[in-house]
Amino acid sequence: MMKLKFLGAAQNVTGSRYVLEAKGRKILVDCGLYQERQFRHRNWEPFSVPAGEIDFVLLTHAHLDHCGLLPKLVKEGFKGPIYCTKATAEIARIVLADSAHIQVEDAAYKAKRHKKEGRTSPRPVEPLYTALDVEATLPMFQASRYNQTVKLSDGIEAVFQDAGHILGASSVRVKVSENGQTRTVLFSGDIGQWDRPIIEDPCPFEEADYVLCESTYGDRLHGPSENIKQELCDVITRTQEAGGNVVIPSFAVERSQEVLYYLNELLLEGCIKSMLVFVDSPMAVKVTRIFKKHPELFDEEMVDRVEDGLSPFDLPGLNLVRTRRESQAINQIRGSAVIIAGSGMCTGGRIKYHLRSNITRPESTLLFVGYQAVGTLGRRIIQGDKEVRILGRTFPVKAEVKQIHGFSAHADRDELLKWLKVLKQPKHVFITHGEVGVSESFAEFVTQETGWETSVPKYGEEVILE
């Protein structure tokens, strides 16, 4: 008998975490950080399945909402291996170190603010985890290649295949053999779009008995990629003419690199004027170096660009910002600039300081190029809140707010269905990693289009897989 527990990304988008029990073993697939404000308290709660009872972790990719709680898992007693691709392991090292830094920094800032406001607490403000917890986690990573069978234990094995989402991202299928029978459980991870720049397209599995499929954009269709360039060109041109800055909250992994790709194209084609471009994220700078190390994961067009000396990572006017002093100096520069900074949902990091400097300027543009989860600062801005709280102060939103949906590293509704329909009919499809209404809509769509049995599991739900 196999059991599946939904401990995250169930009727919400972040905090991806699933436990599969089979043959006396407990396998945790992803261990992500919650980023929606209403769910953040879950980050601090003890794992409902004790960390010391978990035998293996299978990590689909290195976004924070999939790997961000690994140091806490280790801190609470996990001692087993963490399997993933080599690129994922390399990026996770950077993402987790950055997260630990932010955790410590935010805790210190919060404690300082509470003291200033005269607020008292029965317990000192402490970070979720520290750099030491990250260091204890890193030796547990074990790299696997795409399509390589990883034997977890007797009768249990896993295989990773390219999910096309970010560099090194995977879908992972677990195969369990017992009493002459075999059952497979497929975890989609996050599925990318087809025909996107830099990396290869998703590589779907062809067979699985049970499927967990993400549904982040399961209720919408992305526009043609040509629209991205035009929309980006329009935003930059208008902002340059107004004399403001284009501030782009962006994930350090994939999204920042893809923005650079399109900026490079627009400059080469003469669609925009030359301007300063700042990538103000030490993490994004480090991740960009990892991209350069893995050309075997590039698509054909990107390989050609690199060979022709037109790499977007060598964009004219590009400044890779590393230190806090360099970051602070950006807002002293006169004229227009593009400022790309993390975090992508504005939940922490340097983006908050650039928002503080630009959000009250009508000539500036706040450009969102990624998903903004409910309850995050980014979501409050794009949904039209007239005032938002940043770093303990309230600011009126006077800058122009724009969003380009086509940048998403997530597949849309039809692309998710395309990924699913490669499969021979599974026994059941669990729709996860989406807001409640979106997941329910996508589940209904899948059943309508395929006749397959689907459901939208709740947080904490446990099901038995026959």
C-alpha positions as CSV (number, residue, x, y, z in Angstrom):
1,M,0.0,0.0,0.0
2,M,1.2,3.5,-0.9
3,K,0.2,6.7,0.8
4,L,0.4,10.2,-0.5
5,K,0.3,13.3,1.8
6,F,-0.2,16.8,0.5
7,L,1.8,19.1,2.9
8,G,2.2,22.1,0.6
9,A,1.2,23.8,-2.6
10,A,-2.3,22.2,-2.1
11,Q,-4.9,24.8,-3.0
12,N,-2.2,27.5,-3.0
13,V,0.9,28.2,-5.1
14,T,3.9,28.1,-2.8
15,G,5.3,25.8,-0.2
16,S,5.6,22.8,-2.5
17,R,5.9,19.6,-0.3
18,Y,4.5,16.1,-0.8
19,V,5.3,12.9,1.1
20,L,5.0,9.5,-0.6
21,E,5.1,6.4,1.7
22,A,5.9,3.1,0.1
23,K,7.5,-0.1,1.4
24,G,8.2,1.3,4.8
25,R,10.0,4.3,3.3
26,K,9.0,8.0,3.3
27,I,10.0,10.1,0.3
28,L,9.6,13.9,0.4
29,V,9.2,15.5,-3.0
30,D,10.2,19.2,-2.7
31,C,10.5,21.2,0.5
32,G,9.5,24.7,-0.3
33,L,9.0,27.9,1.5
34,Y,5.6,29.5,1.8
35,Q,5.5,33.0,0.4
36,E,1.9,34.0,0.6
37,R,1.4,36.1,3.7
38,Q,-1.6,34.1,5.0
39,F,0.4,30.9,4.9
40,R,3.8,32.0,6.1
41,H,3.1,30.8,9.6
42,R,3.4,27.3,8.2
43,N,7.1,27.9,7.6
44,W,7.6,28.0,11.3
45,E,5.5,25.0,12.3
46,P,7.2,21.6,12.9
47,F,7.0,19.3,9.9
48,S,3.8,17.2,10.2
49,V,5.9,14.2,9.2
50,P,8.9,14.3,11.6
51,A,12.0,15.2,9.6
52,G,14.0,12.3,11.1
53,E,11.5,9.8,9.7
54,I,12.0,11.0,6.1
55,D,14.4,8.8,4.1
56,F,14.9,10.7,0.9
57,V,14.2,14.1,-0.7
58,L,13.6,14.4,-4.4
59,L,14.0,18.1,-5.5
60,T,12.4,19.1,-8.7
61,H,14.1,22.5,-9.0
62,A,15.8,25.3,-7.1
63,H,13.1,28.0,-6.8
64,L,12.6,29.0,-3.2
65,D,9.0,27.8,-3.0
66,H,10.3,24.3,-3.8
67,C,13.7,24.1,-1.9
68,G,13.5,26.9,0.6
69,L,12.7,24.8,3.7
70,L,15.5,22.2,3.2
71,P,17.8,23.8,5.9
72,K,14.9,23.8,8.4
73,L,14.3,20.1,7.5
74,V,17.9,19.3,8.2
75,K,17.8,21.4,11.4
76,E,14.9,19.3,12.6
77,G,16.7,16.0,12.0
78,F,16.6,14.9,8.4
79,K,19.8,13.0,7.5
80,G,19.2,11.4,4.1
81,P,20.2,12.3,0.6
82,I,18.6,15.0,-1.5
83,Y,18.5,13.9,-5.2
84,C,18.2,16.5,-8.0
85,T,20.0,17.5,-11.2
86,K,23.5,19.0,-11.1
87,A,22.3,22.4,-12.2
88,T,19.6,22.4,-9.5
89,A,22.1,21.5,-6.8
90,E,24.4,24.3,-7.9
91,I,21.6,26.9,-8.0
92,A,20.0,25.7,-4.8
93,R,23.3,26.3,-3.0
94,I,23.1,30.0,-4.0
95,V,19.3,30.3,-3.4
96,L,19.5,28.8,0.1
97,A,22.5,30.9,1.1
98,D,20.7,34.0,-0.1
99,S,17.6,33.0,1.7
100,A,19.5,32.4,5.0
101,H,21.0,35.9,4.6
102,I,17.6,37.5,4.1
103,Q,16.1,35.5,7.1
104,V,18.8,36.8,9.4
105,E,18.6,40.3,8.0
106,D,14.8,40.5,8.2
107,A,14.9,39.2,11.7
108,A,17.4,41.8,12.8
109,Y,15.5,44.6,11.1
110,K,12.2,43.4,12.7
111,A,13.8,43.3,16.1
112,K,15.2,46.8,15.6
113,R,11.8,48.2,14.5
114,H,10.0,46.6,17.4
115,K,12.5,48.1,19.8
116,K,12.1,51.5,18.2
117,E,8.3,51.2,18.4
118,G,8.5,50.1,22.0
119,R,6.9,46.7,21.3
120,T,7.8,43.7,23.5
121,S,7.7,40.0,22.7
122,P,7.9,37.0,25.0
123,R,10.5,35.5,22.7
124,P,13.4,37.2,20.8
125,V,13.0,37.6,17.1
126,E,14.9,34.7,15.4
127,P,15.5,33.8,11.8
128,L,13.9,30.7,10.3
129,Y,17.4,29.4,9.6
130,T,20.9,30.6,9.2
131,A,24.0,30.2,7.0
132,L,25.2,27.4,9.3
133,D,22.0,25.5,8.7
134,V,22.5,25.9,4.9
135,E,26.1,24.6,5.2
136,A,24.8,21.5,7.0
137,T,22.4,20.9,4.2
138,L,24.7,21.2,1.1
139,P,26.7,17.9,1.6
140,M,23.4,16.0,1.3
141,F,22.8,16.9,-2.3
142,Q,23.4,14.1,-4.8
143,A,23.3,15.0,-8.5
144,S,21.6,12.9,-11.1
145,R,21.4,13.3,-14.9
146,Y,18.2,13.5,-16.9
147,N,16.7,10.1,-17.7
148,Q,19.1,8.4,-15.3
149,T,17.5,5.8,-13.0
150,V,18.2,6.5,-9.3
151,K,17.8,3.5,-7.0
152,L,16.4,4.8,-3.7
153,S,16.0,1.4,-2.0
154,D,15.0,-2.1,-2.8
155,G,12.0,-1.8,-5.2
156,I,11.9,2.0,-5.3
157,E,13.6,4.1,-8.0
158,A,13.2,7.5,-9.4
159,V,13.9,9.2,-12.8
160,F,14.2,12.9,-13.6
161,Q,13.2,14.5,-16.9
162,D,13.5,18.0,-18.2
163,A,10.6,20.2,-17.1
164,G,11.7,23.2,-19.2
165,H,10.9,25.6,-16.4
166,I,14.3,26.9,-15.3
167,L,17.8,25.6,-15.7
168,G,18.0,22.1,-14.3
169,A,14.3,21.9,-13.5
170,S,12.7,18.4,-13.5
171,S,9.6,16.4,-13.4
172,V,10.3,13.2,-11.4
173,R,8.6,9.8,-11.5
174,V,8.9,7.4,-8.7
175,K,8.5,3.7,-9.4
176,V,7.5,1.2,-6.7
177,S,7.7,-2.5,-7.2
178,E,6.1,-4.8,-4.6
179,N,4.6,-8.3,-4.6
180,G,4.9,-8.6,-8.4
181,Q,3.2,-5.3,-9.1
182,T,4.6,-2.0,-10.2
183,R,3.1,1.5,-9.6
184,T,4.4,4.8,-10.7
185,V,3.7,8.3,-9.3
186,L,4.7,11.3,-11.4
187,F,5.4,14.7,-9.8
188,S,5.3,17.4,-12.5
189,G,7.3,20.0,-10.6
190,D,6.8,23.3,-12.4
191,I,6.3,22.9,-16.2
192,G,7.8,25.5,-18.5
193,Q,6.6,26.8,-21.8
194,W,7.5,25.4,-25.2
195,D,9.6,27.6,-27.6
196,R,11.0,29.8,-24.9
197,P,14.5,31.3,-25.0
198,I,17.7,29.9,-23.5
199,I,16.7,26.4,-22.3
200,E,15.2,23.3,-23.9
201,D,11.5,22.6,-24.1
202,P,9.7,20.3,-21.5
203,C,10.2,16.5,-22.0
204,P,7.0,14.8,-20.8
205,F,6.9,11.3,-19.4
206,E,4.8,8.8,-21.4
207,E,3.4,6.6,-18.6
208,A,2.4,7.0,-15.0
209,D,-0.4,5.6,-12.8
210,Y,-0.8,8.7,-10.6
211,V,0.1,12.2,-11.5
212,L,0.5,15.4,-9.5
213,C,0.3,18.3,-11.9
214,E,0.9,21.9,-11.2
215,S,-1.8,24.5,-12.2
216,T,-0.2,27.9,-11.6
217,Y,-1.6,29.3,-14.9
218,G,-4.2,26.6,-15.4
219,D,-7.0,29.1,-16.1
220,R,-5.3,31.3,-18.7
221,L,-3.4,31.4,-22.0
222,H,-0.1,33.3,-22.5
223,G,0.1,35.5,-25.5
224,P,2.6,35.0,-28.4
225,S,6.2,35.5,-27.4
226,E,6.4,38.3,-30.0
227,N,4.1,40.3,-27.7
228,I,6.7,40.2,-24.9
229,K,9.2,42.2,-26.9
230,Q,6.7,44.7,-28.0
231,E,5.3,45.2,-24.5
232,L,8.8,45.5,-23.1
233,C,9.8,47.9,-25.8
234,D,6.7,50.1,-25.1
235,V,7.3,50.2,-21.4
236,I,11.0,51.1,-21.7
237,T,10.5,53.7,-24.4
238,R,7.7,55.5,-22.4
239,T,9.7,55.4,-19.2
240,Q,12.9,56.7,-20.9
241,E,10.9,59.6,-22.4
242,A,9.5,60.4,-19.0
243,G,12.9,60.3,-17.4
244,G,12.1,57.6,-14.9
245,N,13.4,54.1,-14.1
246,V,12.0,50.7,-15.0
247,V,12.0,48.7,-11.8
248,I,11.6,44.9,-12.4
249,P,11.1,42.6,-9.5
250,S,12.5,39.4,-10.8
251,F,13.4,35.9,-9.7
252,A,17.2,35.5,-9.8
253,V,16.8,32.1,-11.5
254,E,15.7,32.1,-15.2
255,R,13.5,35.2,-15.1
256,S,16.4,37.7,-14.7
257,Q,18.4,35.9,-17.4
258,E,15.3,35.9,-19.7
259,V,14.7,39.6,-19.2
260,L,18.4,40.2,-20.3
261,Y,17.8,38.0,-23.3
262,Y,14.9,40.2,-24.5
263,L,16.7,43.4,-23.7
264,N,19.6,42.2,-25.8
265,E,17.3,41.5,-28.7
266,L,15.6,44.9,-28.5
267,L,19.0,46.6,-28.5
268,L,20.3,44.6,-31.4
269,E,17.2,45.3,-33.4
270,G,17.3,49.1,-32.5
271,C,13.9,49.0,-30.8
272,I,15.2,50.7,-27.7
273,K,17.9,53.3,-27.0
274,S,21.0,52.2,-25.1
275,M,20.6,52.6,-21.3
276,L,22.1,51.4,-18.1
277,V,20.9,48.0,-16.9
278,F,21.4,46.9,-13.4
279,V,21.0,43.4,-12.1
280,D,21.0,44.2,-8.4
281,S,21.1,40.8,-7.0
282,P,24.2,39.0,-5.9
283,M,22.2,35.8,-6.3
284,A,21.2,36.5,-9.9
285,V,24.8,37.4,-10.7
286,K,26.0,34.0,-9.3
287,V,23.2,32.1,-11.1
288,T,24.1,33.8,-14.4
289,R,27.6,32.3,-14.0
290,I,26.0,28.9,-13.6
291,F,24.1,29.4,-16.8
292,K,27.4,30.0,-18.6
293,K,28.7,26.7,-17.1
294,H,25.8,24.6,-18.6
295,P,25.6,25.2,-22.3
296,E,24.5,21.5,-22.7
297,L,21.1,22.7,-21.3
298,F,20.7,25.5,-23.8
299,D,18.4,25.3,-26.8
300,E,19.8,25.6,-30.3
301,E,19.1,29.3,-30.7
302,M,20.9,30.2,-27.5
303,V,23.9,28.0,-28.5
304,D,24.1,29.9,-31.8
305,R,24.0,33.3,-30.0
306,V,26.7,32.4,-27.7
307,E,28.9,31.1,-30.5
308,D,28.3,34.3,-32.4
309,G,29.4,36.5,-29.5
310,L,25.9,37.8,-28.9
311,S,25.3,36.3,-25.4
312,P,22.6,38.3,-23.5
313,F,24.9,37.8,-20.4
314,D,27.3,40.3,-22.0
315,L,24.7,43.0,-22.7
316,P,26.1,46.5,-23.5
317,G,25.5,48.8,-20.5
318,L,25.0,45.8,-18.1
319,N,26.1,46.3,-14.6
320,L,26.1,43.3,-12.3
321,V,25.7,44.7,-8.8
322,R,27.2,42.8,-5.9
323,T,27.6,45.1,-2.8
324,R,25.1,47.0,-0.8
325,R,27.0,50.2,-1.4
326,E,26.7,49.7,-5.2
327,S,23.0,49.0,-4.8
328,Q,22.4,52.2,-2.8
329,A,24.3,54.2,-5.5
330,I,21.9,53.2,-8.2
331,N,19.2,55.5,-6.9
332,Q,21.6,58.5,-7.1
333,I,22.1,58.1,-10.9
334,R,20.3,60.7,-13.0
335,G,18.5,59.6,-16.1
336,S,16.6,56.4,-16.9
337,A,17.8,52.9,-16.0
338,V,16.4,49.4,-15.9
339,I,16.8,48.0,-12.4
340,I,16.3,44.2,-12.1
341,A,16.3,43.1,-8.5
342,G,14.9,40.3,-6.2
343,S,12.8,39.0,-4.8
344,G,10.4,38.3,-7.6
345,M,7.3,38.7,-5.4
346,C,8.8,41.6,-3.5
347,T,8.8,39.6,-0.2
348,G,12.3,40.5,0.7
349,G,15.7,41.5,-0.7
350,R,16.9,44.6,-2.4
351,I,13.8,45.2,-4.6
352,K,12.1,46.7,-1.6
353,Y,14.6,49.6,-1.5
354,H,14.2,50.3,-5.2
355,L,10.4,50.2,-4.8
356,R,10.7,52.7,-1.9
357,S,12.8,55.0,-4.1
358,N,10.5,54.8,-7.2
359,I,6.9,53.9,-6.1
360,T,6.0,57.6,-5.5
361,R,7.5,58.7,-8.9
362,P,4.9,59.0,-11.7
363,E,7.7,59.0,-14.3
364,S,8.9,55.5,-13.2
365,T,7.4,52.1,-14.1
366,L,7.0,49.1,-11.8
367,L,7.1,46.2,-14.3
368,F,6.1,42.7,-13.1
369,V,7.2,39.8,-15.2
370,G,6.3,36.9,-12.9
371,Y,3.6,35.4,-10.9
372,Q,2.6,37.3,-7.7
373,A,1.1,35.1,-5.1
374,V,-1.9,36.2,-3.0
375,G,-0.8,38.2,0.0
376,T,2.6,39.3,-1.3
377,L,3.6,42.9,-1.7
378,G,3.9,42.4,-5.5
379,R,0.3,41.1,-5.6
380,R,-1.0,44.1,-3.7
381,I,0.7,46.5,-6.1
382,I,-0.6,44.8,-9.3
383,Q,-4.1,44.4,-7.9
384,G,-4.3,48.2,-7.6
385,D,-3.8,49.0,-3.9
386,K,-3.5,52.8,-3.6
387,E,-1.0,52.5,-0.7
388,V,1.4,49.7,0.3
389,R,3.7,49.1,3.2
390,I,7.4,48.8,2.5
391,L,10.1,48.4,5.1
392,G,7.8,49.5,7.9
393,R,6.4,52.7,6.1
394,T,3.3,53.3,4.0
395,F,3.8,54.7,0.5
396,P,1.2,55.9,-2.1
397,V,1.5,54.1,-5.4
398,K,2.1,56.8,-8.0
399,A,4.4,55.0,-10.4
400,E,2.9,53.3,-13.4
401,V,2.3,49.6,-12.8
402,K,2.6,47.2,-15.7
403,Q,2.6,43.4,-15.9
404,I,3.8,41.2,-18.8
405,H,2.3,37.8,-18.4
406,G,4.1,36.1,-21.3
407,F,7.4,36.1,-19.4
408,S,6.1,33.4,-17.1
409,A,8.3,30.3,-16.7
410,H,5.1,28.4,-16.2
411,A,3.1,26.6,-18.9
412,D,-0.4,28.0,-19.5
413,R,-3.6,25.9,-19.5
414,D,-3.1,24.4,-23.0
415,E,0.6,23.7,-22.5
416,L,-0.1,21.9,-19.2
417,L,-2.7,19.8,-21.1
418,K,-0.2,19.2,-23.8
419,W,2.2,17.9,-21.2
420,L,-0.4,15.6,-19.7
421,K,-1.8,14.2,-22.9
422,V,1.5,12.6,-23.8
423,L,0.6,10.1,-20.9
424,K,-1.3,7.0,-21.5
425,Q,-4.5,7.2,-19.3
426,P,-3.4,7.5,-15.6
427,K,-5.5,6.2,-12.8
428,H,-5.8,9.6,-11.2
429,V,-4.5,13.2,-11.7
430,F,-4.1,15.4,-8.6
431,I,-4.2,19.1,-9.5
432,T,-1.8,21.1,-7.2
433,H,0.3,24.2,-7.0
434,G,-2.5,26.7,-7.9
435,E,-5.0,29.0,-6.2
436,V,-8.2,27.2,-5.3
437,G,-10.3,28.5,-8.1
438,V,-7.6,28.1,-10.7
439,S,-6.9,24.5,-9.7
440,E,-10.6,23.6,-9.7
441,S,-11.0,25.2,-13.1
442,F,-8.0,23.3,-14.5
443,A,-9.2,20.0,-13.0
444,E,-12.5,20.4,-14.7
445,F,-10.8,21.3,-17.9
446,V,-8.6,18.2,-17.8
447,T,-11.5,15.9,-17.2
448,Q,-13.5,17.5,-19.9
449,E,-10.7,17.2,-22.5
450,T,-9.5,13.7,-21.5
451,G,-12.2,11.9,-19.5
452,W,-9.6,11.3,-16.8
453,E,-10.4,11.3,-13.1
454,T,-9.1,14.4,-11.3
455,S,-9.2,16.1,-7.9
456,V,-7.9,19.1,-6.1
457,P,-6.4,17.9,-2.8
458,K,-6.5,20.0,0.4
459,Y,-3.6,21.0,2.6
460,G,-2.8,18.1,4.9
461,E,-5.0,15.6,3.0
462,E,-3.8,12.0,2.8
463,V,-4.8,9.5,0.1
464,I,-4.1,5.8,-0.4
465,L,-2.8,4.8,-3.8
466,E,-4.0,1.4,-4.9
